[in-house]
Amino acid sequence: MTQRKLKFALFGNIYQTKKSAAIQKVLSCLSEREAELFVDREFYDFLMNDQMINVPAAKVFTESDFEADFAISMGGDGTFLKTANRVGGRQIPIIGVNMGRLGFLADIAPSDIESCLNALYADDFVVESRAVIQVEADGEPLRSMNCALNDVAVLKRDTASMISIRASIDGHHLTTYQADGLIVSTPTGSTAYSLSNGGPIIVPGTGVLLMTAVAPHSLNIRPIVIPDKAVVTLDVESRSHSFLVAIDGRSEKCCEETRITLRRAPYNINVVKRSNNQYCTSRLCVRK
């Protein structure tokens, strides 16, 4: 049984204006346990000014200026991905409270938060380690963010015609895609953008990366699974002389001459799951 006072970093979706009751329940549960609470500045301002909720924060932080035993993400999977980006390589386990439309990563209902915290303090939980993709453009990190828990997509811009993507693995040419784009995903991200483009579901913890084309101009192009130790390089040609790189859904424009390099990041993201958790989809159920 955990006796010490725990520290929690709280992140949330500032666009969910009708979820104040769920937020108050989480704050109340943490207060009852005398938890030390650190709150993201943007979320704190939203709660205090828009929702008129008194937040008993020990500290309000920006960027990565926080310490915690656990991070709590209050929102959907998009909020979870943003939280994972803020946590980065600090190995802080993330608890995903589902207050959005999609809750594959954020799989704890607000009504279950009390039982979840009880399990947490009783050490009745597991931490799953999820692989992350590191992104470089011409050998340098991208400006917005440089790591993806779900996927990295190289895409055409707006209404431009399809692009040509020369893909190499460990310096050896694999194939050249004529397509609207290419998705490189982790096992975690195999149920996201890749799945909607015909990619397979891969169980988290499998040491692979998945390459899935977006609307390929060929009947022979199929998703490809490669070892996650491999280094993927992508060279793009486009009639617009530019393309987009989307990292967990957040995109950045790159010029045509930019070489994109993808490799497994030197750290993982830790996700808190209840001990009886199962990894499930409509067609797959695996006891973890």
C-alpha positions, 0 to 999 in steps of 0.5 A: 500500500502506498503511504507517501503523498503523491504528486500529480501533473494535471493536463486537460482539454480546454474546449470541453466546456460541459465537463466541469462535474467530472473535473471537480470529481477528479480534483475532489478525489485528489484533495481527499488523498492530500495529493500534491497537484501541479496544473498546466497553465493553459488548463488552470486558466481555463478551469479558474476563469472559464469554468469558475472552478477553484483549483487547489494547485501547489504549482502552475507550470508551463512547458516541461517545468514540472515534477510528478509521480503521475500525469493525468490527462483529462480529454480524449486521445488527442489530449493524451498525445499532447500530454505524452509530448509534454512528459517526453523522456521523463518516464512519468506514467500517464493516466488517461481520463476519457472525456472526449469522443475517442478513448483508446489511450484515454480509457478511464471513464470519469465515473471510474476515477475514484476506483482508479485512484484507489487502485493506484494507492494500493499499487494495484496497477500496471504500467505499459511501456509504449515505443515512440518515433523520433523525427528529424528533418535534415538531421535536426528536430522539427520546430513544433515537436519531434517525437510521436507516440502514435504516428508520423505522416508525410502528406501532400499539401491541400489540393496538390496532386499526389507526391512521390516518396522515396523510402529507404531502410537503413540506407537501402532503397525500399520503394518509391510511393506515388500516393497522397502520403505515407504513415509510419506508426508505432504499435500504439498508433496502428489503431489510428490513422494507419488503420483507416488506410487499411493498415493492420492492428499491432499489439503494443509492445511488439518491436516493430514499425508500420508503414502504410501508404495514403491513397497509393496510385498502385494496386501492389502497394501494401502496408509493410512491417519493419523492425523498430531498430531500423532507420527510415529515411524519406525523400519527397518530390512534389509539384508544389515543391513542399509537403507536410509532416504530421507528428501525432496529428500536428503538422508542419510544412517542409520544403521539397529538399528536406530529408525526413529521418525516423527512428525509435526514440531513446525513451518510451512513454509509460501508460497506467493501466488497471491490473485486469486491463485487456487490450481490445478492439472489435476483432482482437482481445489480448490479456495484458 
